[in-house]
């Protein structure tokens, strides 16, 4: 019999997103190409070592403005991951309907909500337009700040100045 997923209140969700985190398994030096997307992942732990997370980065090979950078909580009870946050670029098609006012036609953020969990939907189903980023690089900076990854510059170069070099890469002259 499958384990029933745990219910989370909004305060718990917000704390999981905001708690300070450090990288426990760094991202690959370069994104891996897979079925039309570039992909990379990393693992995180809360600084108090009580919680584990997975972060993912996806970017379309053909449409670089179509990307997703996300944070998933990995509960220790085996109920499966809970996606807490996703930063996305515009990707248009949503439910096969054209609606230019829908957040998917712009840079947007999906943030987990207890209300979505309570109704049986994906925790991060709802989305809002976000004006804090307008590119993959800016979205990664926003993500690092929002997810409170305290050692991000160790793994992503000079993120504070908008340059996202992975540690092993040398800056170009």
Rosetta constraint file for C-alpha pairs under 8 A:
AtomPair CA 3 CA 78 HARMONIC 7.57 0.50
AtomPair CA 3 CA 79 HARMONIC 5.89 0.50
AtomPair CA 4 CA 79 HARMONIC 6.74 0.50
AtomPair CA 5 CA 79 HARMONIC 5.15 0.50
AtomPair CA 5 CA 80 HARMONIC 7.48 0.50
AtomPair CA 6 CA 79 HARMONIC 7.20 0.50
AtomPair CA 7 CA 114 HARMONIC 7.61 0.50
AtomPair CA 7 CA 117 HARMONIC 6.95 0.50
AtomPair CA 7 CA 118 HARMONIC 7.31 0.50
AtomPair CA 8 CA 12 HARMONIC 6.09 0.50
AtomPair CA 8 CA 13 HARMONIC 6.49 0.50
AtomPair CA 8 CA 114 HARMONIC 6.00 0.50
AtomPair CA 8 CA 117 HARMONIC 7.73 0.50
AtomPair CA 9 CA 13 HARMONIC 6.45 0.50
AtomPair CA 9 CA 114 HARMONIC 5.28 0.50
AtomPair CA 10 CA 14 HARMONIC 6.06 0.50
AtomPair CA 10 CA 113 HARMONIC 6.15 0.50
AtomPair CA 10 CA 114 HARMONIC 5.15 0.50
AtomPair CA 11 CA 15 HARMONIC 6.12 0.50
AtomPair CA 12 CA 16 HARMONIC 6.19 0.50
AtomPair CA 13 CA 17 HARMONIC 6.40 0.50
AtomPair CA 13 CA 84 HARMONIC 7.12 0.50
AtomPair CA 13 CA 112 HARMONIC 6.92 0.50
AtomPair CA 13 CA 113 HARMONIC 7.20 0.50
AtomPair CA 13 CA 114 HARMONIC 7.48 0.50
AtomPair CA 14 CA 18 HARMONIC 6.13 0.50
AtomPair CA 15 CA 19 HARMONIC 5.63 0.50
AtomPair CA 16 CA 73 HARMONIC 7.51 0.50
AtomPair CA 16 CA 84 HARMONIC 7.89 0.50
AtomPair CA 17 CA 71 HARMONIC 7.94 0.50
AtomPair CA 17 CA 84 HARMONIC 6.61 0.50
AtomPair CA 17 CA 85 HARMONIC 7.45 0.50
AtomPair CA 17 CA 146 HARMONIC 7.19 0.50
AtomPair CA 17 CA 147 HARMONIC 5.31 0.50
AtomPair CA 17 CA 148 HARMONIC 7.61 0.50
AtomPair CA 18 CA 146 HARMONIC 6.57 0.50
AtomPair CA 18 CA 147 HARMONIC 5.57 0.50
AtomPair CA 18 CA 148 HARMONIC 5.83 0.50
AtomPair CA 19 CA 46 HARMONIC 6.54 0.50
AtomPair CA 19 CA 47 HARMONIC 7.92 0.50
AtomPair CA 19 CA 147 HARMONIC 7.37 0.50
AtomPair CA 19 CA 148 HARMONIC 6.42 0.50
AtomPair CA 20 CA 46 HARMONIC 5.72 0.50
AtomPair CA 20 CA 47 HARMONIC 5.74 0.50
AtomPair CA 20 CA 147 HARMONIC 7.53 0.50
AtomPair CA 20 CA 148 HARMONIC 5.01 0.50
AtomPair CA 20 CA 149 HARMONIC 6.09 0.50
AtomPair CA 20 CA 150 HARMONIC 6.35 0.50
AtomPair CA 21 CA 44 HARMONIC 6.11 0.50
AtomPair CA 21 CA 45 HARMONIC 5.38 0.50
AtomPair CA 21 CA 46 HARMONIC 4.23 0.50
AtomPair CA 21 CA 47 HARMONIC 5.26 0.50
AtomPair CA 21 CA 147 HARMONIC 7.52 0.50
AtomPair CA 21 CA 148 HARMONIC 5.99 0.50
AtomPair CA 21 CA 149 HARMONIC 4.74 0.50
AtomPair CA 21 CA 150 HARMONIC 5.94 0.50
AtomPair CA 21 CA 151 HARMONIC 7.94 0.50
AtomPair CA 22 CA 44 HARMONIC 5.48 0.50
AtomPair CA 22 CA 45 HARMONIC 5.55 0.50
AtomPair CA 22 CA 46 HARMONIC 6.36 0.50
AtomPair CA 22 CA 47 HARMONIC 6.24 0.50
AtomPair CA 22 CA 149 HARMONIC 5.59 0.50
AtomPair CA 22 CA 150 HARMONIC 5.74 0.50
AtomPair CA 22 CA 151 HARMONIC 5.72 0.50
AtomPair CA 22 CA 152 HARMONIC 7.70 0.50
AtomPair CA 23 CA 42 HARMONIC 7.17 0.50
AtomPair CA 23 CA 43 HARMONIC 5.93 0.50
AtomPair CA 23 CA 44 HARMONIC 4.45 0.50
AtomPair CA 23 CA 45 HARMONIC 6.49 0.50
AtomPair CA 23 CA 149 HARMONIC 7.40 0.50
AtomPair CA 23 CA 151 HARMONIC 6.82 0.50
AtomPair CA 23 CA 152 HARMONIC 7.51 0.50
AtomPair CA 24 CA 42 HARMONIC 7.72 0.50
AtomPair CA 24 CA 43 HARMONIC 5.42 0.50
AtomPair CA 24 CA 44 HARMONIC 5.05 0.50
AtomPair CA 24 CA 45 HARMONIC 6.17 0.50
AtomPair CA 25 CA 42 HARMONIC 5.51 0.50
AtomPair CA 25 CA 43 HARMONIC 4.80 0.50
AtomPair CA 25 CA 44 HARMONIC 6.84 0.50
AtomPair CA 26 CA 41 HARMONIC 7.84 0.50
AtomPair CA 26 CA 42 HARMONIC 5.14 0.50
AtomPair CA 26 CA 43 HARMONIC 6.65 0.50
AtomPair CA 26 CA 155 HARMONIC 6.77 0.50
AtomPair CA 27 CA 40 HARMONIC 6.15 0.50
AtomPair CA 27 CA 41 HARMONIC 5.42 0.50
AtomPair CA 27 CA 42 HARMONIC 4.70 0.50
AtomPair CA 27 CA 43 HARMONIC 7.98 0.50
AtomPair CA 27 CA 155 HARMONIC 7.50 0.50
AtomPair CA 28 CA 40 HARMONIC 6.48 0.50
AtomPair CA 28 CA 41 HARMONIC 7.42 0.50
AtomPair CA 28 CA 42 HARMONIC 7.98 0.50
AtomPair CA 29 CA 166 HARMONIC 6.01 0.50
AtomPair CA 29 CA 167 HARMONIC 7.54 0.50
AtomPair CA 29 CA 168 HARMONIC 6.60 0.50
AtomPair CA 29 CA 169 HARMONIC 7.71 0.50
AtomPair CA 30 CA 40 HARMONIC 7.69 0.50
AtomPair CA 30 CA 166 HARMONIC 7.80 0.50
AtomPair CA 31 CA 38 HARMONIC 5.42 0.50
AtomPair CA 31 CA 39 HARMONIC 5.11 0.50
AtomPair CA 31 CA 40 HARMONIC 5.09 0.50
AtomPair CA 32 CA 38 HARMONIC 5.27 0.50
AtomPair CA 32 CA 39 HARMONIC 5.04 0.50
AtomPair CA 32 CA 40 HARMONIC 6.32 0.50
AtomPair CA 33 CA 37 HARMONIC 5.67 0.50
AtomPair CA 33 CA 38 HARMONIC 4.39 0.50
AtomPair CA 33 CA 39 HARMONIC 6.23 0.50
AtomPair CA 34 CA 38 HARMONIC 6.14 0.50
AtomPair CA 34 CA 39 HARMONIC 6.95 0.50
AtomPair CA 36 CA 60 HARMONIC 6.13 0.50
AtomPair CA 36 CA 61 HARMONIC 5.30 0.50
AtomPair CA 36 CA 62 HARMONIC 7.21 0.50
AtomPair CA 37 CA 58 HARMONIC 6.38 0.50
AtomPair CA 37 CA 59 HARMONIC 5.39 0.50
AtomPair CA 37 CA 60 HARMONIC 4.40 0.50
AtomPair CA 37 CA 61 HARMONIC 4.99 0.50
AtomPair CA 38 CA 58 HARMONIC 5.65 0.50
AtomPair CA 38 CA 59 HARMONIC 5.15 0.50
AtomPair CA 38 CA 60 HARMONIC 6.31 0.50
AtomPair CA 38 CA 61 HARMONIC 6.34 0.50
AtomPair CA 39 CA 56 HARMONIC 7.52 0.50
AtomPair CA 39 CA 57 HARMONIC 5.68 0.50
AtomPair CA 39 CA 58 HARMONIC 4.66 0.50
AtomPair CA 39 CA 59 HARMONIC 6.67 0.50
AtomPair CA 40 CA 56 HARMONIC 5.98 0.50
AtomPair CA 40 CA 57 HARMONIC 5.19 0.50
AtomPair CA 40 CA 58 HARMONIC 6.69 0.50
AtomPair CA 41 CA 54 HARMONIC 7.13 0.50
AtomPair CA 41 CA 55 HARMONIC 5.62 0.50
AtomPair CA 41 CA 56 HARMONIC 4.45 0.50
AtomPair CA 41 CA 57 HARMONIC 6.13 0.50
AtomPair CA 42 CA 54 HARMONIC 5.96 0.50
AtomPair CA 42 CA 55 HARMONIC 5.30 0.50
AtomPair CA 42 CA 56 HARMONIC 6.60 0.50
AtomPair CA 43 CA 52 HARMONIC 7.41 0.50
AtomPair CA 43 CA 53 HARMONIC 5.80 0.50
AtomPair CA 43 CA 54 HARMONIC 4.63 0.50
AtomPair CA 43 CA 55 HARMONIC 6.14 0.50
AtomPair CA 44 CA 52 HARMONIC 5.80 0.50
AtomPair CA 44 CA 53 HARMONIC 4.93 0.50
AtomPair CA 44 CA 54 HARMONIC 6.07 0.50
AtomPair CA 44 CA 55 HARMONIC 7.32 0.50
AtomPair CA 45 CA 49 HARMONIC 5.78 0.50
AtomPair CA 45 CA 50 HARMONIC 7.42 0.50
AtomPair CA 45 CA 51 HARMONIC 5.68 0.50
AtomPair CA 45 CA 52 HARMONIC 4.54 0.50
AtomPair CA 45 CA 53 HARMONIC 6.08 0.50
AtomPair CA 46 CA 50 HARMONIC 6.20 0.50
AtomPair CA 46 CA 51 HARMONIC 5.27 0.50
AtomPair CA 46 CA 52 HARMONIC 6.46 0.50
AtomPair CA 51 CA 73 HARMONIC 7.65 0.50
AtomPair CA 51 CA 74 HARMONIC 7.40 0.50
AtomPair CA 51 CA 75 HARMONIC 7.34 0.50
AtomPair CA 52 CA 73 HARMONIC 6.28 0.50
AtomPair CA 52 CA 74 HARMONIC 5.45 0.50
AtomPair CA 52 CA 75 HARMONIC 7.21 0.50
AtomPair CA 53 CA 71 HARMONIC 6.83 0.50
AtomPair CA 53 CA 72 HARMONIC 5.48 0.50
AtomPair CA 53 CA 73 HARMONIC 4.51 0.50
AtomPair CA 53 CA 74 HARMONIC 5.27 0.50
AtomPair CA 54 CA 71 HARMONIC 5.91 0.50
AtomPair CA 54 CA 72 HARMONIC 5.13 0.50
AtomPair CA 54 CA 73 HARMONIC 6.52 0.50
AtomPair CA 54 CA 74 HARMONIC 7.06 0.50
AtomPair CA 55 CA 69 HARMONIC 7.32 0.50
AtomPair CA 55 CA 70 HARMONIC 5.47 0.50
AtomPair CA 55 CA 71 HARMONIC 4.56 0.50
AtomPair CA 55 CA 72 HARMONIC 6.22 0.50
AtomPair CA 56 CA 68 HARMONIC 7.74 0.50
AtomPair CA 56 CA 69 HARMONIC 5.58 0.50
AtomPair CA 56 CA 70 HARMONIC 5.22 0.50
AtomPair CA 56 CA 71 HARMONIC 6.66 0.50
AtomPair CA 57 CA 67 HARMONIC 7.56 0.50
AtomPair CA 57 CA 68 HARMONIC 5.86 0.50
AtomPair CA 57 CA 69 HARMONIC 4.45 0.50
AtomPair CA 57 CA 70 HARMONIC 6.61 0.50
AtomPair CA 58 CA 67 HARMONIC 5.41 0.50
AtomPair CA 58 CA 68 HARMONIC 5.12 0.50
AtomPair CA 58 CA 69 HARMONIC 6.33 0.50
AtomPair CA 59 CA 63 HARMONIC 7.86 0.50
AtomPair CA 59 CA 64 HARMONIC 5.89 0.50
AtomPair CA 59 CA 65 HARMONIC 7.59 0.50
AtomPair CA 59 CA 66 HARMONIC 6.08 0.50
AtomPair CA 59 CA 67 HARMONIC 4.21 0.50
AtomPair CA 59 CA 68 HARMONIC 6.50 0.50
AtomPair CA 60 CA 64 HARMONIC 5.19 0.50
AtomPair CA 60 CA 65 HARMONIC 7.47 0.50
AtomPair CA 60 CA 66 HARMONIC 5.60 0.50
AtomPair CA 60 CA 67 HARMONIC 6.13 0.50
AtomPair CA 64 CA 136 HARMONIC 7.75 0.50
AtomPair CA 65 CA 89 HARMONIC 5.47 0.50
AtomPair CA 65 CA 90 HARMONIC 6.60 0.50
AtomPair CA 65 CA 91 HARMONIC 7.96 0.50
AtomPair CA 65 CA 135 HARMONIC 6.46 0.50
AtomPair CA 65 CA 136 HARMONIC 6.75 0.50
AtomPair CA 66 CA 88 HARMONIC 7.02 0.50
AtomPair CA 66 CA 89 HARMONIC 4.82 0.50
AtomPair CA 66 CA 90 HARMONIC 5.73 0.50
AtomPair CA 66 CA 91 HARMONIC 5.52 0.50
AtomPair CA 67 CA 87 HARMONIC 7.90 0.50
AtomPair CA 67 CA 88 HARMONIC 5.38 0.50
AtomPair CA 67 CA 89 HARMONIC 5.20 0.50
AtomPair CA 67 CA 90 HARMONIC 7.90 0.50
AtomPair CA 67 CA 136 HARMONIC 6.70 0.50
AtomPair CA 68 CA 86 HARMONIC 6.31 0.50
AtomPair CA 68 CA 87 HARMONIC 5.56 0.50
AtomPair CA 68 CA 88 HARMONIC 4.51 0.50
AtomPair CA 68 CA 89 HARMONIC 6.79 0.50
AtomPair CA 69 CA 86 HARMONIC 5.48 0.50
AtomPair CA 69 CA 87 HARMONIC 5.12 0.50
AtomPair CA 69 CA 88 HARMONIC 6.58 0.50
AtomPair CA 69 CA 139 HARMONIC 7.54 0.50
AtomPair CA 69 CA 140 HARMONIC 6.92 0.50
AtomPair CA 69 CA 143 HARMONIC 7.25 0.50
AtomPair CA 70 CA 83 HARMONIC 7.35 0.50
AtomPair CA 70 CA 84 HARMONIC 7.57 0.50
AtomPair CA 70 CA 85 HARMONIC 5.35 0.50
AtomPair CA 70 CA 86 HARMONIC 4.13 0.50
AtomPair CA 70 CA 87 HARMONIC 6.23 0.50
AtomPair CA 70 CA 143 HARMONIC 7.70 0.50
AtomPair CA 71 CA 83 HARMONIC 5.96 0.50
AtomPair CA 71 CA 84 HARMONIC 5.65 0.50
AtomPair CA 71 CA 85 HARMONIC 5.18 0.50
AtomPair CA 71 CA 86 HARMONIC 6.53 0.50
AtomPair CA 71 CA 147 HARMONIC 7.48 0.50
AtomPair CA 72 CA 81 HARMONIC 5.99 0.50
AtomPair CA 72 CA 82 HARMONIC 5.29 0.50
AtomPair CA 72 CA 83 HARMONIC 4.09 0.50
AtomPair CA 72 CA 84 HARMONIC 5.45 0.50
AtomPair CA 72 CA 85 HARMONIC 7.16 0.50
AtomPair CA 73 CA 81 HARMONIC 5.48 0.50
AtomPair CA 73 CA 82 HARMONIC 5.08 0.50
AtomPair CA 73 CA 83 HARMONIC 6.28 0.50
AtomPair CA 73 CA 84 HARMONIC 6.75 0.50
AtomPair CA 74 CA 80 HARMONIC 6.62 0.50
AtomPair CA 74 CA 81 HARMONIC 4.70 0.50
AtomPair CA 74 CA 82 HARMONIC 6.67 0.50
AtomPair CA 75 CA 79 HARMONIC 6.72 0.50
AtomPair CA 75 CA 80 HARMONIC 6.77 0.50
AtomPair CA 75 CA 81 HARMONIC 6.48 0.50
AtomPair CA 75 CA 82 HARMONIC 7.86 0.50
AtomPair CA 82 CA 123 HARMONIC 7.12 0.50
AtomPair CA 83 CA 112 HARMONIC 6.79 0.50
AtomPair CA 83 CA 123 HARMONIC 6.66 0.50
AtomPair CA 83 CA 124 HARMONIC 6.34 0.50
AtomPair CA 84 CA 110 HARMONIC 7.98 0.50
AtomPair CA 84 CA 111 HARMONIC 5.75 0.50
AtomPair CA 84 CA 112 HARMONIC 4.71 0.50
AtomPair CA 84 CA 123 HARMONIC 7.12 0.50
AtomPair CA 84 CA 124 HARMONIC 6.27 0.50
AtomPair CA 85 CA 109 HARMONIC 7.19 0.50
AtomPair CA 85 CA 110 HARMONIC 5.61 0.50
AtomPair CA 85 CA 111 HARMONIC 4.58 0.50
AtomPair CA 85 CA 112 HARMONIC 6.20 0.50
AtomPair CA 85 CA 124 HARMONIC 6.70 0.50
AtomPair CA 86 CA 109 HARMONIC 5.63 0.50
AtomPair CA 86 CA 110 HARMONIC 4.95 0.50
AtomPair CA 86 CA 111 HARMONIC 6.53 0.50
AtomPair CA 86 CA 124 HARMONIC 7.62 0.50
AtomPair CA 87 CA 107 HARMONIC 7.79 0.50
AtomPair CA 87 CA 108 HARMONIC 6.12 0.50
AtomPair CA 87 CA 109 HARMONIC 4.59 0.50
AtomPair CA 87 CA 110 HARMONIC 6.47 0.50
AtomPair CA 87 CA 139 HARMONIC 6.38 0.50
AtomPair CA 87 CA 143 HARMONIC 6.96 0.50
AtomPair CA 88 CA 107 HARMONIC 5.84 0.50
AtomPair CA 88 CA 108 HARMONIC 5.35 0.50
AtomPair CA 88 CA 109 HARMONIC 6.05 0.50
AtomPair CA 88 CA 110 HARMONIC 7.90 0.50
AtomPair CA 88 CA 139 HARMONIC 7.70 0.50
AtomPair CA 89 CA 104 HARMONIC 7.72 0.50
AtomPair CA 89 CA 106 HARMONIC 6.48 0.50
AtomPair CA 89 CA 107 HARMONIC 4.46 0.50
AtomPair CA 89 CA 108 HARMONIC 6.41 0.50
AtomPair CA 89 CA 134 HARMONIC 7.63 0.50
AtomPair CA 89 CA 135 HARMONIC 7.16 0.50
AtomPair CA 89 CA 136 HARMONIC 7.31 0.50
AtomPair CA 90 CA 103 HARMONIC 7.95 0.50
AtomPair CA 90 CA 104 HARMONIC 5.44 0.50
AtomPair CA 90 CA 105 HARMONIC 4.77 0.50
AtomPair CA 90 CA 106 HARMONIC 4.43 0.50
AtomPair CA 90 CA 107 HARMONIC 5.14 0.50
AtomPair CA 90 CA 108 HARMONIC 7.32 0.50
AtomPair CA 91 CA 104 HARMONIC 5.79 0.50
AtomPair CA 91 CA 105 HARMONIC 5.89 0.50
AtomPair CA 91 CA 106 HARMONIC 7.56 0.50
AtomPair CA 92 CA 98 HARMONIC 7.53 0.50
AtomPair CA 92 CA 104 HARMONIC 5.42 0.50
AtomPair CA 92 CA 105 HARMONIC 4.53 0.50
AtomPair CA 92 CA 106 HARMONIC 7.85 0.50
AtomPair CA 93 CA 97 HARMONIC 6.61 0.50
AtomPair CA 93 CA 98 HARMONIC 6.79 0.50
AtomPair CA 93 CA 104 HARMONIC 7.41 0.50
AtomPair CA 93 CA 105 HARMONIC 7.81 0.50
AtomPair CA 94 CA 98 HARMONIC 7.58 0.50
AtomPair CA 94 CA 104 HARMONIC 6.93 0.50
AtomPair CA 99 CA 105 HARMONIC 7.79 0.50
AtomPair CA 100 CA 105 HARMONIC 5.89 0.50
AtomPair CA 101 CA 105 HARMONIC 7.21 0.50
AtomPair CA 102 CA 106 HARMONIC 7.86 0.50
AtomPair CA 103 CA 107 HARMONIC 7.16 0.50
AtomPair CA 103 CA 108 HARMONIC 5.86 0.50
AtomPair CA 103 CA 127 HARMONIC 6.21 0.50
AtomPair CA 103 CA 128 HARMONIC 5.60 0.50
AtomPair CA 103 CA 129 HARMONIC 5.04 0.50
AtomPair CA 104 CA 108 HARMONIC 6.62 0.50
AtomPair CA 104 CA 127 HARMONIC 7.76 0.50
AtomPair CA 104 CA 129 HARMONIC 7.91 0.50
AtomPair CA 106 CA 129 HARMONIC 6.33 0.50
AtomPair CA 106 CA 130 HARMONIC 7.92 0.50
AtomPair CA 107 CA 129 HARMONIC 5.89 0.50
AtomPair CA 107 CA 130 HARMONIC 5.73 0.50
AtomPair CA 107 CA 131 HARMONIC 7.16 0.50
AtomPair CA 107 CA 133 HARMONIC 7.10 0.50
AtomPair CA 107 CA 134 HARMONIC 6.39 0.50
AtomPair CA 108 CA 127 HARMONIC 6.38 0.50
AtomPair CA 108 CA 128 HARMONIC 5.42 0.50
AtomPair CA 108 CA 129 HARMONIC 4.21 0.50
AtomPair CA 108 CA 130 HARMONIC 4.75 0.50
AtomPair CA 108 CA 131 HARMONIC 7.95 0.50
AtomPair CA 109 CA 127 HARMONIC 5.44 0.50
AtomPair CA 109 CA 128 HARMONIC 5.52 0.50
AtomPair CA 109 CA 129 HARMONIC 6.47 0.50
AtomPair CA 109 CA 130 HARMONIC 6.22 0.50
AtomPair CA 110 CA 124 HARMONIC 5.25 0.50
AtomPair CA 110 CA 125 HARMONIC 6.54 0.50
AtomPair CA 110 CA 126 HARMONIC 5.84 0.50
AtomPair CA 110 CA 127 HARMONIC 4.40 0.50
AtomPair CA 110 CA 128 HARMONIC 6.67 0.50
AtomPair CA 111 CA 123 HARMONIC 7.67 0.50
AtomPair CA 111 CA 124 HARMONIC 4.97 0.50
AtomPair CA 111 CA 125 HARMONIC 7.72 0.50
AtomPair CA 111 CA 126 HARMONIC 7.08 0.50
AtomPair CA 111 CA 127 HARMONIC 6.91 0.50
AtomPair CA 112 CA 116 HARMONIC 7.51 0.50
AtomPair CA 112 CA 123 HARMONIC 4.60 0.50
AtomPair CA 112 CA 124 HARMONIC 3.97 0.50
AtomPair CA 112 CA 125 HARMONIC 7.29 0.50
AtomPair CA 112 CA 126 HARMONIC 7.86 0.50
AtomPair CA 113 CA 117 HARMONIC 6.61 0.50
AtomPair CA 113 CA 123 HARMONIC 5.57 0.50
AtomPair CA 113 CA 124 HARMONIC 6.41 0.50
AtomPair CA 114 CA 118 HARMONIC 6.07 0.50
AtomPair CA 114 CA 123 HARMONIC 6.94 0.50
AtomPair CA 115 CA 119 HARMONIC 6.37 0.50
AtomPair CA 116 CA 120 HARMONIC 6.43 0.50
AtomPair CA 116 CA 121 HARMONIC 5.23 0.50
AtomPair CA 116 CA 122 HARMONIC 6.38 0.50
AtomPair CA 116 CA 123 HARMONIC 5.22 0.50
AtomPair CA 116 CA 124 HARMONIC 7.36 0.50
AtomPair CA 116 CA 125 HARMONIC 7.05 0.50
AtomPair CA 116 CA 126 HARMONIC 7.93 0.50
AtomPair CA 117 CA 121 HARMONIC 5.58 0.50
AtomPair CA 117 CA 122 HARMONIC 6.33 0.50
AtomPair CA 117 CA 123 HARMONIC 5.03 0.50
AtomPair CA 121 CA 125 HARMONIC 6.89 0.50
AtomPair CA 132 CA 138 HARMONIC 7.74 0.50
AtomPair CA 132 CA 139 HARMONIC 7.73 0.50
AtomPair CA 132 CA 142 HARMONIC 7.06 0.50
AtomPair CA 133 CA 138 HARMONIC 4.94 0.50
AtomPair CA 133 CA 139 HARMONIC 5.18 0.50
AtomPair CA 133 CA 142 HARMONIC 6.98 0.50
AtomPair CA 134 CA 138 HARMONIC 6.34 0.50
AtomPair CA 134 CA 139 HARMONIC 7.08 0.50
AtomPair CA 135 CA 139 HARMONIC 6.04 0.50
AtomPair CA 136 CA 140 HARMONIC 6.14 0.50
AtomPair CA 137 CA 141 HARMONIC 6.45 0.50
AtomPair CA 137 CA 162 HARMONIC 6.92 0.50
AtomPair CA 137 CA 163 HARMONIC 7.70 0.50
AtomPair CA 137 CA 164 HARMONIC 6.82 0.50
AtomPair CA 138 CA 142 HARMONIC 6.18 0.50
AtomPair CA 138 CA 162 HARMONIC 7.02 0.50
AtomPair CA 139 CA 143 HARMONIC 5.94 0.50
AtomPair CA 140 CA 144 HARMONIC 6.11 0.50
AtomPair CA 141 CA 145 HARMONIC 6.34 0.50
AtomPair CA 141 CA 159 HARMONIC 6.39 0.50
AtomPair CA 141 CA 160 HARMONIC 7.38 0.50
AtomPair CA 141 CA 162 HARMONIC 7.43 0.50
AtomPair CA 142 CA 146 HARMONIC 6.03 0.50
AtomPair CA 143 CA 147 HARMONIC 5.79 0.50
AtomPair CA 144 CA 148 HARMONIC 5.81 0.50
AtomPair CA 144 CA 149 HARMONIC 5.36 0.50
AtomPair CA 144 CA 152 HARMONIC 6.81 0.50
AtomPair CA 145 CA 149 HARMONIC 6.68 0.50
AtomPair CA 151 CA 155 HARMONIC 7.28 0.50
AtomPair CA 152 CA 156 HARMONIC 5.82 0.50
AtomPair CA 152 CA 157 HARMONIC 7.90 0.50
AtomPair CA 152 CA 159 HARMONIC 7.62 0.50
AtomPair CA 153 CA 157 HARMONIC 4.97 0.50
AtomPair CA 153 CA 158 HARMONIC 5.81 0.50
AtomPair CA 153 CA 159 HARMONIC 5.86 0.50
AtomPair CA 153 CA 160 HARMONIC 7.79 0.50
AtomPair CA 154 CA 167 HARMONIC 6.54 0.50
AtomPair CA 155 CA 166 HARMONIC 5.69 0.50
AtomPair CA 155 CA 167 HARMONIC 5.32 0.50
AtomPair CA 156 CA 164 HARMONIC 5.32 0.50
AtomPair CA 156 CA 165 HARMONIC 5.28 0.50
AtomPair CA 156 CA 166 HARMONIC 4.51 0.50
AtomPair CA 156 CA 167 HARMONIC 6.03 0.50
AtomPair CA 157 CA 163 HARMONIC 6.96 0.50
AtomPair CA 157 CA 164 HARMONIC 5.58 0.50
AtomPair CA 157 CA 165 HARMONIC 4.61 0.50
AtomPair CA 157 CA 166 HARMONIC 5.42 0.50
AtomPair CA 157 CA 167 HARMONIC 5.53 0.50
AtomPair CA 158 CA 162 HARMONIC 6.82 0.50
AtomPair CA 158 CA 163 HARMONIC 5.34 0.50
AtomPair CA 158 CA 164 HARMONIC 6.00 0.50
AtomPair CA 158 CA 165 HARMONIC 6.74 0.50
AtomPair CA 159 CA 163 HARMONIC 5.33 0.50
AtomPair CA 159 CA 164 HARMONIC 5.24 0.50
AtomPair CA 159 CA 165 HARMONIC 7.78 0.50
AtomPair CA 165 CA 169 HARMONIC 6.25 0.50
AtomPair CA 165 CA 170 HARMONIC 7.79 0.50
AtomPair CA 165 CA 171 HARMONIC 7.37 0.50
